[in-house]
Amino acid sequence: MNKDIVYAVEQDLSIDEFIAVLNSSTLAERRPVGDRKRIGSMLKYSNLIITARYNGAIVGVARSVTDFVYCTYLSDLAVDEVWQHKGIGKELIYRTKQASSEAKLILLAAPKAVSYYPKIGMLNHPHCYYLDELSEK
C-alpha cells in the first residue's frame, strides 16, 4: 500500500471530483457522467463514501449504500488507471467493510473487474438478479 495515499470518509465529495475519478478509472463507461443532476443524486443518497487522495487529488473512491449492520452495497469502486495495481482498490474495500463491519459487503463487478475480486478474497454469488426497467404487469 502506498503510504502517501490519504483515505477518508467524505460525504461531501464534489460532483466534479466524482466524475473525474469515474472518467479516469473507465467506470464512466457504465455511469451517467454526462448527467450532473443524476450524479449529484448518486452522491447525495449514498451514506458511505470513502476516498483515496494523493497530494489532495482524488485517485480513488468507494461509494456505498448501507444500513451498517446487515448489508452494504458497494455501488462504485473507482481507481484512476494510473494508480491501479497499487492496492488502492483493495484498501478502499477494506475500509468500506471496516466502516460497516457487521454488514455483508455486496457489489456487482464491472466486466473489466470480474477477475479482480476473487484475487482479493471476495466470494462469487451465483444468485444475483437485477431489474433495470419496470415492465408492465
Kinemage of the C-alpha trace (Angstrom):
@kinemage 1
@onewidth
@group {chain A} dominant
@subgroup {mainchain}
@vectorlist {calphas} color= white
{ca met a 1} P 0.000 0.000 0.000
{ca asn a 2} L 1.277 3.471 -0.908
{ca lys a 3} L 1.931 5.397 2.319
{ca asp a 4} L 1.375 8.734 0.558
{ca ile a 5} L -2.287 7.953 -0.126
{ca val a 6} L -4.732 9.544 2.326
{ca tyr a 7} L -8.008 7.690 2.859
{ca ala a 8} L -11.050 9.403 4.354
{ca val a 9} L -14.806 9.227 4.675
{ca glu a 10} L -16.042 12.166 2.571
{ca gln a 11} L -19.786 12.601 2.494
{ca asp a 12} L -19.330 15.949 0.733
{ca leu a 13} L -17.372 14.696 -2.288
{ca ser a 14} L -17.942 17.121 -5.151
{ca ile a 15} L -19.699 16.152 -8.361
{ca asp a 16} L -16.661 17.270 -10.388
{ca glu a 17} L -14.226 15.120 -8.411
{ca phe a 18} L -16.514 12.108 -8.573
{ca ile a 19} L -16.921 12.463 -12.335
{ca ala a 20} L -13.157 12.922 -12.723
{ca val a 21} L -12.322 9.672 -10.941
{ca leu a 22} L -15.075 7.812 -12.796
{ca asn a 23} L -13.591 9.043 -16.093
{ca ser a 24} L -10.011 8.230 -15.140
{ca ser a 25} L -10.956 4.730 -13.969
{ca thr a 26} L -13.030 3.703 -17.031
{ca leu a 27} L -16.074 3.217 -14.765
{ca ala a 28} L -17.601 6.168 -16.631
{ca glu a 29} L -18.455 3.715 -19.419
{ca arg a 30} L -21.307 2.490 -17.201
{ca arg a 31} L -22.193 5.623 -15.228
{ca pro a 32} L -24.255 8.696 -16.228
{ca val a 33} L -21.296 11.108 -16.129
{ca gly a 34} L -22.992 13.445 -18.596
{ca asp a 35} L -25.948 13.946 -16.246
{ca arg a 36} L -24.687 16.122 -13.371
{ca lys a 37} L -28.068 16.122 -11.640
{ca arg a 38} L -28.154 12.324 -11.539
{ca ile a 39} L -24.513 12.117 -10.402
{ca gly a 40} L -25.347 14.654 -7.684
{ca ser a 41} L -28.229 12.490 -6.512
{ca met a 42} L -25.989 9.415 -6.520
{ca leu a 43} L -23.667 11.223 -4.126
{ca lys a 44} L -26.434 12.780 -2.037
{ca tyr a 45} L -28.197 9.493 -1.333
{ca ser a 46} L -25.073 7.439 -0.649
{ca asn a 47} L -24.379 7.176 3.037
{ca leu a 48} L -20.791 5.907 2.900
{ca ile a 49} L -18.218 7.460 0.576
{ca ile a 50} L -14.547 6.694 1.108
{ca thr a 51} L -11.906 8.460 -0.949
{ca ala a 52} L -8.240 7.930 -1.690
{ca arg a 53} L -6.186 11.058 -2.363
{ca tyr a 54} L -2.613 11.743 -3.351
{ca asn a 55} L -1.385 15.287 -2.624
{ca gly a 56} L -5.038 16.315 -2.311
{ca ala a 57} L -6.035 14.975 -5.741
{ca ile a 58} L -8.614 12.205 -5.830
{ca val a 59} L -7.254 8.912 -7.155
{ca gly a 60} L -9.948 6.541 -5.896
{ca val a 61} L -13.433 6.322 -4.436
{ca ala a 62} L -15.725 3.698 -2.933
{ca arg a 63} L -19.375 4.819 -2.922
{ca ser a 64} L -21.829 2.710 -0.930
{ca val a 65} L -25.348 2.496 0.435
{ca thr a 66} L -25.502 0.732 3.794
{ca asp a 67} L -27.514 0.146 6.944
{ca phe a 68} L -24.145 -0.555 8.679
{ca val a 69} L -25.372 -3.772 10.334
{ca tyr a 70} L -26.792 -6.130 7.715
{ca cys a 71} L -25.759 -5.150 4.204
{ca thr a 72} L -23.514 -2.693 2.428
{ca tyr a 73} L -23.903 -2.304 -1.305
{ca leu a 74} L -20.660 -1.027 -2.790
{ca ser a 75} L -22.045 0.625 -5.883
{ca asp a 76} L -18.904 2.285 -7.246
{ca leu a 77} L -15.289 1.290 -6.771
{ca ala a 78} L -13.203 3.526 -9.000
{ca val a 79} L -9.432 3.918 -9.049
{ca asp a 80} L -7.643 6.127 -11.554
{ca glu a 81} L -5.996 3.822 -14.129
{ca val a 82} L -2.594 5.396 -13.394
{ca trp a 83} L -2.979 4.317 -9.749
{ca gln a 84} L -4.340 0.811 -10.319
{ca his a 85} L -2.354 -2.252 -9.192
{ca lys a 86} L -1.045 -0.388 -6.131
{ca gly a 87} L -3.511 -1.749 -3.549
{ca ile a 88} L -5.817 1.284 -3.526
{ca gly a 89} L -8.960 -0.590 -4.579
{ca lys a 90} L -8.300 -3.312 -2.030
{ca glu a 91} L -7.776 -0.703 0.695
{ca leu a 92} L -10.989 1.126 -0.267
{ca ile a 93} L -12.879 -2.175 0.006
{ca tyr a 94} L -11.226 -2.932 3.356
{ca arg a 95} L -12.142 0.486 4.745
{ca thr a 96} L -15.711 0.156 3.451
{ca lys a 97} L -16.037 -3.190 5.203
{ca gln a 98} L -14.415 -1.778 8.338
{ca ala a 99} L -16.923 1.118 8.437
{ca ser a 100} L -19.809 -1.348 8.327
{ca ser a 101} L -18.102 -4.344 9.926
{ca glu a 102} L -21.263 -6.217 10.906
{ca ala a 103} L -22.702 -5.928 7.404
{ca lys a 104} L -22.139 -8.189 4.442
{ca leu a 105} L -20.356 -6.291 1.650
{ca ile a 106} L -22.070 -6.755 -1.721
{ca leu a 107} L -21.109 -5.487 -5.157
{ca leu a 108} L -21.724 -6.112 -8.834
{ca ala a 109} L -18.425 -6.370 -10.696
{ca ala a 110} L -17.761 -4.249 -13.736
{ca pro a 111} L -16.960 -6.509 -16.695
{ca lys a 112} L -13.289 -5.480 -16.676
{ca ala a 113} L -13.003 -6.235 -12.944
{ca val a 114} L -14.638 -9.669 -12.716
{ca ser a 115} L -11.317 -11.453 -12.200
{ca tyr a 116} L -10.074 -8.906 -9.628
{ca tyr a 117} L -12.454 -9.614 -6.751
{ca pro a 118} L -11.671 -13.323 -6.232
{ca lys a 119} L -7.963 -12.416 -6.092
{ca ile a 120} L -8.577 -10.234 -3.034
{ca gly a 121} L -10.658 -12.842 -1.237
{ca met a 122} L -14.203 -11.943 -2.254
{ca leu a 123} L -16.656 -14.755 -2.921
{ca asn a 124} L -18.794 -15.097 -6.028
{ca his a 125} L -22.541 -15.472 -5.565
{ca pro a 126} L -24.394 -17.061 -8.494
{ca his a 127} L -27.864 -15.877 -7.478
{ca cys a 128} L -27.764 -12.180 -8.269
{ca tyr a 129} L -30.681 -10.588 -10.071
{ca tyr a 130} L -31.472 -7.055 -11.069
{ca leu a 131} L -34.348 -5.126 -12.588
{ca asp a 132} L -33.223 -2.374 -14.914
{ca glu a 133} L -36.609 -1.104 -16.065
{ca leu a 134} L -40.065 -1.666 -14.688
{ca ser a 135} L -42.126 -3.613 -17.161
{ca glu a 136} L -45.895 -3.710 -17.295
{ca lys a 137} L -47.633 -6.417 -15.270
